[in-house]
Amino acid sequence: MLALSDDPTRADLDRRIADAKAAVRAEEASVRKPEKGYKQGSRVLAELIGAPLGGGVIGYALDRWLGTSPWALLIVLTLSVIVAFRNIYKISKERAE
């Protein structure tokens, strides 16, 4: 009777497991970390999208509430774009992490 360590299917299984573990380690090593400044880019994108969108919603709501269509929307939207660009300028002055 063959011992468990002498079993050819066991040896084949051990070799395949070792190969799979090596492939997983190689794949994990090849995964790149985000580039420097990725966080800042995400913040800039959030400012470019969020500020005008929020200003538009608030301006529209004010217009509906006060009956000043389209003036509150235009004023709040313009102010939100100005604030977004000011924040982007401040973000660009920060050091990339």
N, C-alpha and C positions, 0 to 999 in steps of 0.2 A: 504494500500500500504506500502511496506517495505521501510525503509529509506536506503540510500546507505551504511551506516555503519553497518546495520543489515543484509546485503545480505550475505548468506553463501558462495557463489562463490567468493565474494570479500575477505572475510576472508581467504578462502583457497588460493587465489592468493597472498595475503599479506604474508601468512605463507611460501609459496613456494619461493617467492622473498627473504624473510629473510633467508631461508635455503640456497639458492643459493649464497647470499652475504657472509654468514658465510663460505661456502665451498671455495669461492674465496679467502677470507682472510686467511683461513687455508693453502691453496695452496701457496699463496704468502709468508707466513711465513716459509714454508718448503723449499723454494728455497734457495740453498746454494750459498754463495758467493765463488768466486774462492779462492783456497788455497793460502797461502802466498808463494811467489816465482813463481807464475804462469807467471807473466810478464817476469821474468828472463828466465824461461824455454822456452818461446816463442822466446826470443831474441837469445838464444843458438841454437834453432832449425833453425832459420832464418840464422844464421851464418854458420851452418853446411851444409845447402842446398844452400844458396845464393852465398857464396864466391867461392866454387869450380865450381858451375855452371857458374858464371860470368867469372871466370878465364878461364874456358874451352872455352867459347864463344869468349872471347878476344884472347886467344891463337890460336884458330882455324882461326879467322879472320886475325891475323898477319901472320900465316903460308900461307894462301891463297894469301895475299897481297905481302909478301916478298919471297914466294917460298922456305921456310925453313922447310918444313914438315919433321918431327913431332917435331922439336926442340923448336920452340916458344910455341907450345901447352904444351909440357912437362914442360918447365921452368915456364911459367905463371901459369899453374895449380899447380905446386909445391909451388910457392910463395903464391898463393891464399889459399892453405890449411894451410900453415904456418901462414899466417895472420889470418885466421879463428880461429885457435887454440890459437893464442895470444889474440885475442878478447874474446874468450870464457874464457880464464884464467882471463882476466880483469873483465869480467862480474861476474865470480865466486867470486871475491874479494869484490864485492859490497854487501851491506846489502840488504836482501830481503825486499820488500815492501808489 
